[in-house]
């Protein structure tokens, strides 16, 4: 039995609705801003996408740091005892 949507992107619906957006003031390099406008880059979308990725990476790094002891213990157990049911694997 497979679990579908084990990691659904719940936040997707929230962030796509106009009501979930909020105005913010940013200070950007004059040259980069001029180039982005000349290229037709949507600044709000570009900043939102980049900031979203930075937040995802930071959350991942913090989760790994918070669970480092467990991960190390689990990896050590697997190294010493192998995976559970490993003898019955066919691949």
N, C-alpha and C positions, 0 to 999 in steps of 0.2 A: 504494500500500500504506500503510495506516494503522498506526501503532504504538498498540496498546491498552495501557492502564494504564501510560502513560509515566511517570506520577508516582503510583504506588500508595501508598496510605496504610498503609505497613508498620507504623507505630507504632500504628495503630488496634487491632490484635489484642493487642499488648503491653499497652496501657493499659486494655483492657476486662477483663482477667483480674484477679481479686481478688489474686492473688499478686504482681502488679506494683505494688501500692500500698504506701505507707509512711506511717506516722503522722508528723505534724509538729505542732509547737506554734506557734500564731499569736496575735498580740495584735491584737485588733480593737476598734473603737470600741464602747462600751457601747450607745449608742443604735442604731447600725446592727445590731448583733448582736441586740438585743431586737426590732427591727422585722423582721429576717429570720426569726427564730424565729416571731414572730406570724403572718407571711405563709406559713409552711411552706416556706421556701426551704432546700434541702439545702445546707448550708455547704460540705461537702467538694466536692460537684459544682460549685458556683458558683466556689469558689476554684480548683479544678482547671481548669475551662473558661477562666477569666480568665487564669490564669497560663500556660496553654497558648498563648493568643493573644498574650500579651506576649512569650513566648519565640519564637514564630513571627515576630513583627514585628522583634525584636532580631536574630534570625538573618538575616532578609532585609536589614535595614539594614547589617549587617556584611558580607554577601556583596556588596551593591552597592558599599560602600566599598572592599572588597578588589579588585573587578573594575572599578572606575571608569575606569582608564586604558584597558583593553580596550574598554569600552563606548563611551567617547569616540572612540577610534580607529576603531571599527567604524562608528559613526554618521557620522563625518567621511568615511570611505570611501564609504559609501552616498550621502551628500550630493553628493560629487564625481563618483562613477561610476555612481550609481543601483544598484538591486538586480540581482544576477546574473539573467540570463534575463528581465529586465524587458520587453524588446522582444517577447517571445512571450506575455506575459500577455493573457488575453482578458477580464479584468474590471477 
